[in-house]
Amino acid sequence: MNQTTKKQTSGYKSDVLGVGAVSLKELGIGPMSPRTFSTGSVGLNHSGKASIKCGPDRHQFQVSLNITLAHSKPEDPKRVGQETIDAFLALPPQTLKDLGLESAIAEACTFSTGKVGFYANTKAMVGGNLCQVGCSVTAIGSDGDTWADERPAERKPAEAR
């Protein structure tokens, strides 16, 4: 496993926060197939890695995009009908363009864990149904001593999430 040293990351937290925001389109998210999550709700998801330019260099980030059909969790008192769930699960793979999320933006933030990255939270229509969208883009290794950064951030960090 390649350990990142303090010298290699000097100023990196500030560089990430200084980027300000990234477009979801930049993250290399391909078509996503509808599925049932372990919670019983249905939606779309993507998990992968992306390289983003922060300061003078490109760095690796973990991308997690979840799109959940509103009221699809089994114990939700407002649960949508089974026909709606079946129709959603029968949809073809969806791209960001299909979902109208091609220009969606994830803003730079410091997460409650102390890690830095980008976060987006919005809504989208999928197959005529309202969905909740959450996307976290976390800098790999952005915790612990390897991320010591004495420089002030170029951009005020978003509220810890």
MITIVO-334682 format. One line per 10 residues: for each residue y, x, z of N, C-alpha, C. Coordinates in steps of 0.001 Angstrom, whole numbers. Layout:
# MITIVO-334682
Y/X/Z/Y/X/Z/Y/X/Z; ...
# end
This chain:
# MITIVO-334682
-1185/848/0/0/0/0/1242/888/0; 2185/620/-862/3385/1415/-993/4412/984/46; 4721/1868/995/5715/1581/2024/7101/1919/1485; 8065/1009/1667/9433/1270/1250/10150/1950/2406; 10882/3002/2133/11581/3723/3189/13002/3200/3339; 13617/3530/4491/14999/3128/4721/15913/3658/3623; 15673/4912/3213/16515/5524/2192/16458/4731/886; 15271/4254/515/15120/3509/-732/15834/2166/-689; 15993/1578/498/16572/243/577/17996/244/1110; 18585/1404/1304/19926/1471/1842/20863/560/1047
21448/-411/1728/22371/-1331/1082/21718/-2492/350; 20391/-2574/380/19682/-3590/-400/19983/-5006/90; 20020/-5225/1403/20334/-6567/1900/21694/-7008/1381; 22657/-6112/1464/23987/-6438/965/23965/-6689/-535; 23159/-5905/-1255/23064/-6088/-2700/22487/-7454/-3041; 21442/-7878/-2321/20831/-9193/-2576/21849/-10287/-2306; 22494/-10232/-1145/23484/-11261/-808/24673/-11207/-1753; 24987/-10017/-2258/26098/-9858/-3185/25847/-10479/-4543; 24584/-10676/-4907/24256/-11325/-6178/24812/-12745/-6174; 24772/-13394/-5015/25339/-14732/-4877/24386/-15851/-5217
23772/-15804/-6395/22875/-16872/-6816/22074/-16413/-8027; 20939/-17063/-8235/20139/-16837/-9439/19758/-18195/-10023; 19599/-18216/-11314/19142/-19416/-12001/17626/-19482/-11886; 17087/-20675/-11675/15629/-20815/-11626/15014/-20352/-12940; 15770/-20478/-14026/15285/-20054/-15340/14949/-18563/-15362; 15651/-17765/-14544/15436/-16314/-14497/14129/-15924/-13810; 13465/-16857/-13158/12341/-16525/-12293/10981/-16507/-12983; 10942/-16797/-14280/9681/-16726/-15010/8685/-17808/-14646; 9182/-18971/-14320/8310/-20085/-13935/7814/-20779/-15195; 6506/-20784/-15399/5912/-21420/-16567/5565/-22876/-16300
4854/-23510/-17219/4457/-24907/-17039/3621/-25087/-15764; 3883/-26170/-15062/3181/-26481/-13816/2427/-27791/-13979; 1160/-27798/-13599/336/-29007/-13689/435/-29806/-12400; 491/-31136/-12514/496/-31972/-11318/-771/-31746/-10498; -628/-31861/-9172/-1770/-31650/-8294/-1583/-32378/-6975; -2654/-32450/-6224/-2601/-33000/-4874/-2563/-31827/-3902; -1572/-31818/-2997/-1435/-30754/-2006/-2367/-31007/-828; -2530/-30002/10/-3420/-30135/1177/-2943/-31221/2146; -1659/-31557/2101/-1116/-32607/2969/-1469/-34006/2475; -1969/-34091/1230/-2266/-35383/626/-1163/-35858/-304
34/-35247/-221/1102/-35624/-1141/816/-34993/-2497; 1505/-35490/-3529/1278/-34972/-4872/2570/-34354/-5405; 2422/-33435/-6345/3585/-32801/-6924/3203/-31667/-7851; 4129/-30747/-7998/3969/-29576/-8856/4321/-28358/-8013; 3711/-27230/-8320/4148/-26027/-7623/3920/-24782/-8456; 4671/-23758/-8085/4539/-22433/-8698/4665/-21422/-7579; 3820/-20421/-7603/3913/-19308/-6669/3691/-18039/-7471; 4587/-17110/-7336/4457/-15871/-8093/5521/-14878/-7704; 5642/-13840/-8488/6608/-12788/-8219/7631/-12737/-9356; 8820/-12266/-9016/9881/-12110/-10011/10647/-10834/-9708
11160/-10218/-10741/11998/-9033/-10614/13443/-9453/-10882; 14332/-9161/-9925/15729/-9576/-10047/16621/-8363/-9834; 17644/-8236/-10674/18590/-7127/-10530/19509/-7404/-9348; 19503/-6493/-8386/20360/-6576/-7202/21032/-5222/-7042; 22333/-5179/-7229/23018/-3898/-7192/22595/-3081/-8398; 22348/-1809/-8208/22017/-959/-9348/20556/-1068/-9812; 19696/-1679/-9016/18264/-1693/-9321/17693/-3102/-9405; 16482/-3181/-9956/15714/-4430/-9950/14755/-4356/-8771; 14550/-5491/-8093/13657/-5534/-6937/12719/-6730/-7058; 11609/-6651/-6346/10578/-7687/-6403/10824/-8786/-5364
10593/-10023/-5780/10752/-11192/-4926/9518/-12070/-5043; 9195/-12765/-3958/8131/-13761/-3958/8790/-15107/-4210; 8307/-15833/-5216/8879/-17121/-5596/7917/-18234/-5191; 8445/-19236/-4509/7662/-20411/-4153/8474/-21650/-4518; 7999/-22391/-5513/8670/-23609/-5972/7745/-24784/-5714; 8216/-25751/-4949/7447/-26964/-4679/8257/-28181/-5095; 7625/-29034/-5869/8236/-30280/-6323/7294/-31390/-5860; 7769/-32221/-4942/6910/-33224/-4314/7379/-34630/-4660; 6451/-35457/-5125/6739/-36861/-5407/7144/-37542/-4109; 8336/-38137/-4099/8842/-38810/-2903/7876/-39909/-2459
7644/-39959/-1179/6802/-40991/-546/5358/-40970/-1041; 4832/-39782/-1319/3441/-39705/-1776/2490/-39244/-674; 3005/-38904/489/2155/-38488/1598/1402/-39710/2131; 112/-39587/2384/-700/-40741/2778/-163/-41547/3961; 376/-40879/4993/843/-41625/6166/2287/-42111/6064; 2939/-41910/4935/4318/-42359/4746/4343/-43880/4702; 5127/-44508/5588/5196/-45984/5589/5749/-46562/4278; 6504/-45750/3529/7060/-46188/2245/6213/-45665/1080; 4963/-45315/1332/4104/-44684/322/4132/-45448/-994; 4235/-44663/-2084/4201/-45252/-3418/2792/-45767/-3701
2676/-46661/-4668/1376/-47238/-5003/431/-46236/-5650; -854/-46532/-5575/-1871/-45650/-6145/-1701/-45513/-7655; -1213/-46573/-8324/-987/-46489/-9768/58/-45425/-10092; 1111/-45360/-9266/2159/-44363/-9461/1589/-42961/-9274; 789/-42777/-8239/181/-41472/-7969/-761/-41074/-9104; -1588/-42002/-9545/-2516/-41708/-10648/-1768/-41343/-11924; -680/-42068/-12221/118/-41781/-13424/778/-40408/-13305; 1251/-40069/-12113/1877/-38770/-11892/862/-37656/-12119; -328/-37804/-11548/-1362/-36777/-11678/-1866/-36633/-13114; -1665/-37665/-13938/-2106/-37624/-15335/-1056/-37015/-16275
119/-36689/-15730/1175/-36106/-16571/727/-34753/-17126; 1233/-34384/-18311/938/-33037/-18840/1696/-31998/-18013; 1347/-30730/-18147/2100/-29686/-17440/3598/-29810/-17728; 4398/-29573/-16698/5843/-29738/-16781/6539/-28385/-16709; 7544/-28188/-17553/8359/-26979/-17517/9678/-27287/-16809; 10419/-26243/-16466/11735/-26462/-15866/12624/-27269/-16802; 12511/-27023/-18108/13298/-27780/-19084/12907/-29256/-19047; 11590/-29554/-19016/11125/-30943/-18932/11717/-31652/-17714; 11862/-30897/-16614/12298/-31463/-15338/13817/-31477/-15177; 14533/-30949/-16166/15991/-30885/-16066/16451/-29857/-15037
15603/-28860/-14756/15929/-27856/-13746/16221/-26483/-14345; 16345/-26430/-15667/16540/-25148/-16339/17819/-24443/-15880; 18827/-25202/-15505/20083/-24592/-15066/20272/-24667/-13548; 19239/-25087/-12811/19343/-25163/-11351/19552/-23764/-10771; 20302/-23703/-9689/20698/-22436/-9085/20129/-22330/-7668; 19614/-21147/-7332/19204/-20835/-5964/20255/-19891/-5398; 20821/-20234/-4246/21901/-19449/-3651/21361/-18387/-2698; 22065/-17261/-2645/21693/-16171/-1744/21800/-16639/-304; 20862/-16187/522/20884/-16568/1932/20080/-15570/2762; 20291/-15667/4056/19438/-14984/5016/18615/-16080/5663
17297/-15994/5540/16415/-17007/6113/16336/-16831/7625; 15868/-17853/8325/15769/-17799/9789/14838/-16678/10254; 13969/-16201/9386/13064/-15097/9710/13763/-13745/9661; 14998/-13720/9133/15717/-12474/8961/15573/-11906/7558; 14651/-12452/6782/14488/-11992/5402/15640/-12529/4564; 15898/-11864/3445/16954/-12311/2543/16348/-12736/1221; 17094/-13535/494/16651/-13992/-812/17545/-15102/-1307; 16932/-16082/-1947/17669/-17180/-2558/16952/-18483/-2238; 17699/-19587/-2157/17103/-20873/-1809/17786/-21990/-2598; 16965/-22910/-3099/17483/-24097/-3783/16793/-25329/-3216
17535/-26388/-3098/17006/-27663/-2618/17729/-28750/-3394; 16971/-29536/-4168/17591/-30561/-5000/16574/-31668/-5268; 16905/-32545/-6152/16010/-33628/-6556/15811/-33564/-8063; 14710/-34133/-8532/14427/-34182/-9966/13626/-35439/-10257; 13721/-35894/-11489/12901/-37014/-11934/11710/-36450/-12693; 10521/-36867/-12306/9295/-36425/-12960/8504/-37674/-13318; 8290/-37880/-14615/7562/-39074/-15040/8214/-40360/-14576; 9536/-40353/-14469/10268/-41538/-14033/10272/-41742/-12530; 9794/-40762/-11772/9736/-40867/-10314/10583/-39791/-9648; 11224/-40160/-8555/12052/-39231/-7810/11180/-38211/-7081
11563/-36933/-7189/10846/-35850/-6510/11836/-34979/-5753; 11345/-34397/-4662/12117/-33421/-3888/11740/-32030/-4376; 12745/-31178/-4601/12529/-29825/-5118/12990/-28820/-4069; 12134/-27870/-3758/12490/-26776/-2866/12010/-25470/-3476; 12890/-24485/-3547/12515/-23201/-4125/13037/-22082/-3230; 12127/-21258/-2724/12543/-20076/-1970/12133/-18835/-2745; 13043/-17884/-2789/12852/-16630/-3516/13132/-15530/-2493; 12072/-14979/-1924/12193/-14071/-793/11985/-12621/-1227; 12918/-11761/-855/12801/-10344/-1177/11580/-9775/-468; 10697/-9155/-1227/9469/-8601/-668/9817/-7416/219
9332/-7472/1466/9588/-6403/2422/10956/-6439/3056; 11631/-7592/3029/13008/-7648/3528/13087/-7929/5019; 12092/-7481/5764/12160/-7619/7211/11843/-6276/7851; 12059/-6162/9121/11716/-4939/9826/12663/-3795/9518; 12284/-2621/9977/13131/-1436/9883/13376/-968/8461; 12502/-1315/7532/12686/-821/6172/13915/-1413/5510; 14508/-2435/6133/15678/-3080/5534/16956/-2808/6310; 16972/-1771/7140/18189/-1456/7879/19340/-1301/6890; 20450/-1920/7192/21572/-1922/6272/22863/-1952/7076; 23568/-872/7095/24801/-794/7870/26014/-1304/7106
25886/-1474/5783/27030/-1935/4999/27263/-3421/5236; 28509/-3865/5250/28746/-5308/5347/28355/-5986/4037; 27916/-7210/4125/27535/-7956/2918/28768/-8222/2066; 28598/-8153/756/29706/-8437/-153/29993/-9935/-203; 29036/-10716/224/29168/-12174/207/28719/-12690/1552; 29463/-13626/2116/29067/-14198/3390/27721/-14909/3204; 26702/-14570/4017/25387/-15206/3855/25454/-16702/4129; 24616/-17459/3421/24499/-18891/3680/23924/-19069/5071; 24085/-20247/5634/23506/-20522/6945/22037/-20185/6947; 21564/-19662/8051/20124/-19357/8159/19343/-20641/7975
18268/-20538/7223/17468/-21730/6945/16196/-21688/7747
# end
